[in-house]
Structures are given as C-alpha cells and as structure tokens.
Amino acid sequence: MHRPELGSLVAAVPTDPQSRKETRDAVAAVDEEAVRLRSAVKTRDGFFTTFCVSPYSRYIARWCARKGLTPNQVTTASLLTALIAAGCAATGSRGGYVAAGVLLLLSFVLDCTDGQLARYSLQYSTMGAWLDATFDRAKEYAYYAGLALGAARGGDDVWALALAAMVLQSCRHVVDFSFNEANHDATANTSPTAALSDKLDSRGWTVWARRMIVLPIGERWAMIAVLTAVTTPRVVFWALLVGCAFAACYTTAGRLLRSLTRKARRTDRAAQALADLADSGPLAQGFAEAFRKVARTVPAVTALTGAAAVVATAALAPFGGPWPVVAALGYAVTSGAAVARPLKGTLDWLVPPVFRVAEYVTILILAARSGAPGALPAAFGLVAAVAYHHYDTVYRIRGGTGAPPAWLVRTIGGHEGRTLVVAVLAAALATGSHFTLALTALAVAVALVVLVESIRFWVSSGAPAVHDEGEPA
C-alpha cells in the first residue's frame, strides 16, 4: 500500500455531512477532462517535444480516441509516414528532400501521439510497447538509407556516413542501456556527481540545456528534417555524426565519473543483465570457460584491448590478407576473458558497448575498404539486422523476461563469431562482387532468424514490454 501523488485531483475520507459536502464540491470542481488530457503527456521529455509537439499532439490523441483509433494504428501510421519520407529522400531531388523533411516531422508527431493516446484512453498492451520501441529504430535507420540512396542518384556516395551514423546512434543507446542496467538495483549507490546533477536540475534552464545537449529523438529528428529540406544528405550525416559524437562524449564522461566516485555494490541480476547484453557466442563462451579454470579474476579491460586490436587491424592491415582474421580470433579470446567472471566491477558496464563498437566498426571498415560495388549498403543491412537483435535483447530485459534464448545467440554466432565471419569473408573474397553477395546473404540470414523469433516471442508471450525513448541527460 502506498499513497499516490494526487496532483490536481481531490481525494478525502469525510467523517461528517459538512465535510462530505465540501469534498463532493471539491471533486466536482475538478476538470477531469483537462487533467486526463494533461496526464497524457510524459512529464519528462525533450525541449522540442515538450514545447513544439505536445501542446497540440495531445489534442490529436483525443481526436483519435473519439474516432475509435487505437495506439497501435497510430504507431503503424507513424512508421508508414517515415517510410514514405525515406522514399521521398531516395528520389534525390530538392522537392523530394523537402517532402521528406516535412513527412519526417509528421511521423514524429504521430510517434508522440500514439503514447499520448495510450495514456489518455488507457489502452496499454505488450504489442503496443514492442511496436513503439522497434518502429522508432526502423524509422530512423530506414530514413538514413533513403538519404544515402538519394545522394547516390546525385553522384554522391554517402553510404559510409549513413552506416557510421547508425553505428554511432546504436552504440550511444547501448551505453545508456548498460549503465542503467548495471545501476538499476545497486546498493550503496551514491555519488557526489549525482548530487551535483540534482542541484543543476533544480534550476529551470539547466534542465532543458542538459536535455537538449544529448540530442534526444525530438531534437535529432527535427535537425535531420530541417537539414534534409535545405541542404544535402552529406551535410545531414556530418551534422548528425558531430552532434551525436558530442552527446556521446558528454553522457559517457558523466557516467564514467559517476562510476568512479560512487560506492555501488552491484547485484547478481545486474551482472546477468550485462552478460546478456554482451551477446557472447559459442567462441567467447568457450574461452570464458577456459579462463574460469585457470584464473579467478580477469580484468574486463581485456575487452577493450581485443576490440581496439581488431578495429585497428581492419583499418590498417592490407585488405584481403590474413591479419584481420588473426585479430578477430584474438578478439574472441579477449571477449571470453572479459566475461569469464560476473560483471560487477566499477566499469564493467562498458563491456557490452565495447563489444558493439568492435563488431559494428569492424564491419564498416572492411566494407568501406573492400571497394566492392554495393558492399557498404550490404554492410548497412547486416548492422541493422544485428542492431535489431541487440535492441530486442534490451527490451526483453527491461520487461523482466530475460535475454533471448541461448539457441538464438548460438545460431547467429554472437558478436565475436559474426566479427570473425566477416573478417574471413573479407580475406577469402577480397575481389569482385563476391564479398558484397556474402555480406548480403549474411544480413538476410541474421535478419530472418532474429525477426521470426522476436515476433513469435512478443506476439505469444504476453511479456510486459517496457520502453522509454526519453533519453534523459
């Protein structure tokens, strides 16, 4: 039992006729429709969403409720609008870019409306939470692909920038997820920097400044839409990369400082969540078992060593040679060493993000260096399929159902297995279009497996999916 915050509502237990009359009058004086409409909007959101979208999207939500529309229908409409926007961007014309920017903003308005409709009409569902979570990523990354296709029509190849933007955004999110899961139920979880953060939040303007600086979804999509309409895809991607890189440095630096200054004791549940987010395949698990037998403690920094080595080798070693394969094998060994013990250390929440960076960036570099026609678009598809699997893992953990089944992780190889496969393909198929075909086949295979299993799970399990795209500072 607990006492809820009433806000504008009124509740009392009158003990005599006079107080009963006063209470009834007070209840009758409350404008319940206004409270209901106001409560449909999230209390913690970004500046653009709060001041440029929510003031009118709540009325769209009420109109949808009166017309009998469901949140899932609005979510689907948002996805379709974003896909049409991507198609407009793919035309490569100025008119197409302007239409794409307008439609992307409309898609975001609908994206805000579906959640507000769910809160206004109390239509919550597992399917709705899953659709809202996955469609956000699908819309943004499909739009990146549309911009890259449009630029190609004009003779400007920006697929490397599109893939880099997707990699950076996905890695930013996994930093958020890992840090939050590591500290979700930690004990003795205090820090001087947390107190400073609370002090800054007590001043109105710093709250909005700190929310905007991390470039949350509202600010990010508004920037993309405006720049699409008035500039070129190359400018859009460079602005996105610079803005997201700054935001990533800001948030990660703050979390590093908090981790180093707080006296947190992490639980077994947090350690298991980080192990699930690590997405270790058969190779890493096998090496982890071997390390457990020979050493009680292996520093998790070994993950950073192996990741740096495989990325550097992919970038600097002669393309088509054996060295990227050797580095990928070494990466599998260090990955196993990093997860050989429970991830309860001060900075162990960095292990999953390091694995994501190593895998995604290695694929990006090898595809870019191959020079094979279509290699970068194929790599974009592969990273998109793998990123979907990683996001799906997060949503399952947040819903309290645990990670995807072990057979799924084994089937798609784990992060170290996929990295090794791509390195082997680059060494064996260095010339011609064979490397592109191999990457495409790998992307299709991974996408089919993870999508079929994910859809089966969310449709049939009834799991309490949890999602919040607030991206707080």
Secondary structure, 3 states (H helix, E strand, C coil): CCCCCCCCCCCCCCCCHHHHHHHHHHHHHCCHHHHHHHHCCCCCCCHHHHHHHHHHHHHHHHHHHHCCCCHHHHHHHHHHHHHHHHHHHHCCCHHHHHHHHHHHHHHHHHHHHHHHHHHHHCCCCHHHHHHHHHHHHHHHHHHHHHHHHHHHHCCCCCHHHHHHHHHHHHHHHHHHHHHHHHHCCCECCCCHHHHHHHHHHCCHHHHHHHHHHCCCHHHHHHHHHHHHHHCCHHHHHHHHHHHHHHHHHHHHHHHHHHHHHCCCECCHHHHHHHHHHHCCCHHHHHHHHHHHHHCCCCCCHHHHHHHHHHHHHHHHCCCCCCHHHHHHHHHHHHHHHHCCCCCCCCCHHHHHHHHHHHHHHHHHHHHHHHCCCCHHHHHHHHHHHHHHHHHHHHHHHHCCCCCCCHHHHHHCCHHHHHHHHHHHHHHHCCCCCHHHHHHHHHHHHHHHHHHHHHHHHHHHCCCCCCCCCCCCC
